Amino acid sequence: MKKIKETEKGFYGCYWPVKGSKCAIIAMLGDDCEDHMAKSAVKWLQKKLHISVLTLSPARKDYSHHNLPVERIGAAISYLQTRGIEKIAITGASTTGMYALLAASYYPQITLTIAMTPADFVMEGFTRGNGTVRANGRGMVSPVLPGKGSRCLICPMPTGIRNTV
């Protein structure tokens, strides 16, 4: 595995290319783009599927994932495309599973989404960059109501207090 660490391209991540591969997966697993969980995922994905992997996290050793605008996925997609990647997948677990679903709803370049045990709501921290709006699952945006429960924006099941704004 060869690692290329990126911090200047609009995201924090490590790119693990496979020579000749035209496919890549954006993996958001673990506390850092190069921690044990991320490296294990890279090793398994490259051995089994022979694909390049871009591991992402909000910042070094930052597991909060609440400062992760959706535009960072767009920057990661652009980064992969400039390296000859034609098919892009995304994966995440728990909080980042929800984030993977959200990102896939925004970016049609993502052709495969693997969301492992995702949350059934969009957290207030996953905003479109300016902190005032978030996706509602229908290609529109709605105001963020920090500290309140929200209606599930990915599936129709209500959770907590409904956001009707």
Order of alpha helices (4+ residues) and beta strands (2+ residues): beta-beta-beta-alpha-beta-alpha-beta-alpha-beta-beta-beta
